[in-house]
Amino acid sequence: MQRLLVLVRHGQSEWNLKNLFTGWKDPGLTPRGIAEARECGRLLKAGGLDFDQAFTSELGRAQRTLSLIVDELGTENLPTQRNIALNERDYGDLSGLNKDEARARWGEEQVHLWRRSYDVSPPGGESLKDTIARVLPYYCQEILPRVLGGTRTLVVAHGNSLRALVMVLDRLSRDSIIDAEIETGAALVYDLNPDSTVATKQVLSPAVA
């Protein structure tokens, strides 16, 4: 039995392009982001992948990416659950600020700690540890049982909410997860063993100029 789990980061957003902290703010996709989402769908289709169930966040950029992927796959009426648990990490007071301006205001070292450390939270926001604390229970309760039962599952979410899942799936330490990156529009294709460990993993990266 196939236990397929595919994780996709949304296509480039308008604030990704402007180098702004986004978090729970909800900018739309750029033309490049739309192209990345469509190319991701085409790559999945070319790989012979289709799905029985989708999950996404409450944020529009992830939902739009999912819609574009489904359109390319030709999968009509794909059952979909939207949940705040899959939202991007909340950057709190940093949301909407340019990252270079934040470095000028608080210093390179402090902003690096907020962005890349495991358990240091920005003012009013979440650390990666906090993000994992809300993503992982939802994964264990809602997503993983379906995958283990043979439901071919697509999850379209965000860089940090997906990094939370990658940390568990790839058995990364709190130090190694700091360097883990997921490109916009990229798909991580997992086949799981019956005990929920990873049998195989493939990364599909859309080549969009």
N, C-alpha and C positions, 0 to 999 in steps of 0.2 A: 504494500500500500504506500502510495506517495504521501508524504507529509510536507507539503510545499508551503513555505512562508517567504513572501517577498516584501522587503522594506524599501520604500521609495521616499527620498527627500523631495519636497516640492521644487518646482522650477524657480529660477531666479526671480526674486521680487523687486519691486521698485526701490525698496530700502536696502536690499542687498547691493544693488547697483550704486546707491548713494553712500554706501559704507556706514549705514546707521544701525544702531542697536534696535532690533525689531521686537523680539519677545512676543507679548500678547497683542501688540498693535497689529493692524490688519491691512497693510498695503496690498495692492494687486500684483499680478505677475507682469513682468516686462515682456516685450516681444520675444526676447531671447528665452525667457522663462517658459513662455507658451511653446516655443520651438523645442525646448528641452523636454517638456512633458510629452509632446507628441512623438518625439524621437524615442523616448523611453517606452512608450506604448508600442511603437513599431519594433523595437528591439525585443520586447517581451513576446510579441506575436511571432517574430522570426524565430525565436527560441522554442516555439510550440507551447508557450505557457498561456493558460487561461485560468479563470478563477470562479469560485463558488461564493465567496464572501469578501467584502472589503471593510476596512476600518479607516477612519480618518479623524482629524481633530475638529474643533469648533471654529477654526480659522479659515477664512476664505481662500487663501493662497494654496493650502493643502487640498481643500475641496475642489478648487478649479483644476489643479493638477490631476487629481483622481478622475475628474470628468473627462479631461482631454485624453488620458490614458485609456479609459474605458471606450471612448469614441474610436480610438485607433484599433483597439482589440475587437471592436464590433460586438461587445458584450452588453446587450440591452438589459435594463432592469436588474443590474447586479445588486444583491442585497448589501446594504451599507449601514454601518453604525458610526455615528459621530459622537465623540466624547471629549470633554475638556481634559481628561487625563492624558491625551496624546498631544495637547498643545505644546508649543515651544516653551522653553525655559523663560520664566518671567524675569526680565532684566530690571524691573523696578524703576528707580529714578534715572537709570541710564537709557531707558526706552525713548527712541526718537533722537538721541544725541549722535553726532558724528564721532566715530571711534578715535580719529586723530584729535578732535577737540577735547574729548574725554581724557586722552593722554596728556594734553597740554594743561588741563585743569587739575588732574589728580596724580599725574606722573605715570611713566611707562610701567614701572614695577607694580603699582597698585592696580592699574587697569588690567595688566596681564594676570594678576591674581584673580580678579573678578571674572575674567573671561575663561581662563584655562585651568584654574585649580579645581580640585574635586569638591571641597567643602567650604569655600569662602564665598559668601553671598554678596552681591552688590547691594547698595542701600535700597531697602524696600523690595528686594527681589529674591530670586531663588539661586542656590548653588546647584551644581550638577547632582550632588547628593540629594538635595530636595526634589529635584526633577525625577530622579530614579525612584524616590519614595512614593510618588503618585503614579508613575508609568508602570512600574513593575507589578503592583497588585492587579491593575486592569489587564495587563498582559496575561498574568497567571490565571485570572478568573474568566476572562472573556475570549482571549485570542488563542492561547496555547491549547486549551482543550479541543477547540475546533480543528486546529492543525493536526494534533495527534489522532483525531478521529477521521482524518482523511479529507477534511475540507480545505480546498486550495485557497489560500488566504493572502490577500494583498493589503498592506498597511501603508498608507501615504500620510506622512507626518513631517517632522521638522528635524533640523540638524541635531539638537540636543535631546529631544524626546527619543529619537532613533539611536543616538549614542548610548542612551540608557539601556536600550534593548541589546545593542551590539556588545556592551560590556558584559551582559549576562550570557548571550549566545556564544561569543568568542572567548569567554572566560578571561577577560582582561582585568588586570589589577587596577587599583585606583590611581597608580602612577602611569600605567601604559594607556589608560583611556584618555588621558590628557592630550596625547598626540594623535588620537584617532579623528579623522576627518571624513565627512561624507559630502561629496559634491552635489550641487543642486541638480536635480533631474536624474541622479544615479539610482540604480536598483541593485539591492543586495539580495541575491537569490539563495535561499537556504533550503536544503532538504534535511529534515530532522530524523533522528533515530527514535525508536519507541520510547526511550527514556528521556526525550526532549533535548538530548545533546545533538550537536551538529554532525551530520554525515558528510555533507558537501556544502561548499559555499562558492558562489560566483558573483563577480561584480560587473554590472553592465553600465558603462558610462556613455551618455549621449555625446556624440561629437557635433557640437553646434558652433558655427563660426560667429 
